[in-house]
Amino acid sequence: RLTCAEVGALMRQLCHGLGAAHAARVIHRDLKPENVFVAHPRHAGTAFTVKILDFGIAKVAQESKTVATLTGTVGSPLWMSPEQINNEALGPQTDIWALGLLAFWALTGQSYWRTARAERLTIQALFAEQLFRPLEPAKERAAEFAMADHIPPGFDDWFMHCVFLRPHPPVIT
């Protein structure tokens, strides 16, 4: 679990890196804690440097329109966006979804998904929760495991924007 200040610094750098990837029309598709590397700072006044790793399943946005239907669902289930689960066209929102979940995890040390904390996790139960159950504000979900006080003011609105269920994800064209 990180402090609010640490999460803020982490998110600023992650957003900068993802913004550069999206500007180059690249969608990461597998943003998760294991793919975020925290290194010693390279600039004065910075506590750490964040590097986004493993672009191995990344796709150029134009290709993702057809690649998704040819290759099937790709990604890490706890971090996958609805369009990944449903094998639909991908866009920046694919990474933004995971970014919101990553920020929640960094603040609380827990997955947002209830099924991830179940005694027996199944992909079917996880995907059902992700696709068909209402998404609650982060503070409400964090209260379930006594972490609501770790959610800063304004985070709920930002988080809900990240994990907004869209009928069709935006695609870079």
C-alpha positions in Angstrom: 0.0 0.0 0.0 1.3 3.4 -0.9 0.6 6.9 0.5 -1.6 9.3 -1.4 1.4 11.3 -2.4 3.2 8.2 -3.7 0.2 7.1 -5.7 -0.1 10.7 -7.1 3.5 10.6 -8.3 3.1 7.1 -9.6 -0.1 8.0 -11.6 1.5 11.2 -13.0 4.3 9.1 -14.5 2.1 6.3 -15.6 -0.3 8.7 -17.3 2.6 10.4 -19.0 4.0 7.1 -20.3 0.6 5.8 -21.4 -0.1 9.1 -23.0 3.0 8.8 -25.1 2.1 5.2 -26.1 -1.4 6.2 -27.0 -0.1 9.2 -29.0 1.9 6.6 -31.0 -1.3 4.6 -31.3 -0.1 1.8 -29.1 -2.4 0.1 -26.5 -0.5 -1.7 -23.8 -3.4 -4.2 -23.0 -1.7 -5.7 -19.9 -1.2 -2.9 -17.4 -0.9 -4.4 -13.9 1.4 -4.1 -10.9 3.9 -6.6 -12.3 4.4 -4.4 -15.4 5.1 -1.2 -13.5 8.8 -0.9 -12.5 9.8 1.6 -9.9 13.4 2.7 -10.3 15.8 5.1 -8.7 15.1 8.7 -9.8 16.9 10.1 -12.8 15.9 13.6 -12.1 16.4 15.9 -9.1 13.3 16.4 -7.1 11.7 13.1 -8.1 11.4 10.4 -5.5 11.4 7.6 -8.1 11.1 6.9 -11.8 8.3 4.7 -13.2 8.8 2.5 -16.2 6.0 0.6 -18.0 7.2 -2.9 -18.8 6.1 -5.7 -21.1 4.6 -4.3 -24.2 4.7 -7.9 -25.4 0.9 -8.0 -26.1 0.6 -4.4 -27.0 -1.1 -3.6 -30.3 -1.2 -0.7 -32.6 -4.7 0.7 -32.3 -5.5 0.3 -36.0 -4.5 -3.4 -35.9 -6.5 -4.0 -32.7 -9.7 -3.8 -34.7 -9.0 -7.1 -36.4 -6.4 -8.7 -34.2 -8.8 -9.0 -31.3 -11.1 -11.2 -33.3 -8.2 -13.3 -34.7 -6.2 -13.9 -31.5 -8.9 -14.1 -28.8 -8.9 -12.5 -25.4 -5.5 -11.4 -24.2 -4.5 -9.9 -20.9 -4.5 -10.5 -17.1 -8.0 -11.2 -15.9 -7.9 -9.0 -12.8 -6.9 -6.0 -14.9 -8.7 -6.6 -18.2 -11.2 -4.1 -19.5 -14.7 -5.1 -20.7 -13.7 -4.8 -24.3 -10.8 -7.2 -23.8 -13.1 -9.7 -22.0 -15.6 -9.4 -24.8 -12.9 -9.6 -27.5 -13.9 -6.2 -29.0 -11.9 -3.4 -30.6 -9.5 -1.8 -28.2 -8.6 1.8 -27.6 -6.9 4.0 -24.9 -9.9 3.2 -22.6 -8.5 -0.3 -22.4 -5.4 1.0 -20.5 -7.3 3.6 -18.6 -9.6 0.9 -17.1 -6.5 -0.9 -15.8 -5.0 2.4 -14.6 -8.0 3.0 -12.4 -7.8 -0.5 -10.9 -4.1 -0.1 -10.4 -4.5 3.2 -8.5 -7.2 1.5 -6.3 -4.8 -1.4 -5.6 -1.9 1.0 -4.9 -4.0 2.9 -2.3 -5.5 -0.1 -0.6 -3.2 -3.0 -1.2 -6.3 -4.9 -2.4 -8.0 -5.7 -5.7 -11.2 -3.8 -6.4 -12.9 -7.0 -7.4 -14.7 -8.9 -4.6 -14.2 -12.2 -6.4 -10.4 -11.7 -6.2 -10.7 -11.9 -2.4 -12.9 -15.0 -2.5 -11.6 -18.3 -1.2 -11.8 -19.8 -4.6 -11.4 -17.4 -7.6 -12.7 -18.5 -11.0 -12.4 -16.6 -14.2 -16.1 -17.0 -14.8 -17.0 -15.4 -11.5 -14.5 -12.6 -12.0 -15.7 -11.8 -15.5 -19.4 -11.9 -14.3 -18.6 -9.3 -11.6 -16.6 -7.1 -14.1 -19.3 -7.2 -16.8 -22.7 -7.5 -15.0 -22.5 -6.2 -11.5 -22.8 -2.5 -10.8 -19.5 -0.8 -10.2 -19.4 1.0 -6.8 -17.3 4.0 -5.9 -13.8 3.1 -4.7 -14.5 4.4 -1.2 -17.5 2.1 -0.7 -15.5 -0.9 -2.0 -12.5 0.0 0.2 -14.8 0.2 3.2 -15.5 -3.5 2.8 -12.0 -4.2 4.0 -11.5 -1.2 6.4 -9.6 0.9 3.9 -12.1 3.7 3.1 -9.9 6.2 4.9 -7.1 5.5 2.4 -9.2 6.8 -0.5 -8.5 10.5 -1.0 -11.2 13.1 -1.7 -12.0 13.3 -5.4 -10.7 9.8 -6.1 -14.1 8.2 -6.5 -15.0 10.5 -9.5 -11.7 9.9 -11.2 -11.9 6.2 -10.6 -15.5 5.9 -11.9 -14.4 7.8 -15.0 -11.6 5.2 -15.5 -13.9 2.2 -15.1 -16.9 3.6 -16.8 -18.7 0.8 -18.8 -19.0 2.1 -22.3 -21.2 0.3 -24.9 -18.4 0.7 -27.4 -14.8 1.7 -26.4 -13.2 4.7 -28.2 -10.7 3.7 -30.8 -7.7 5.7 -32.0 -8.1 6.3 -35.7 
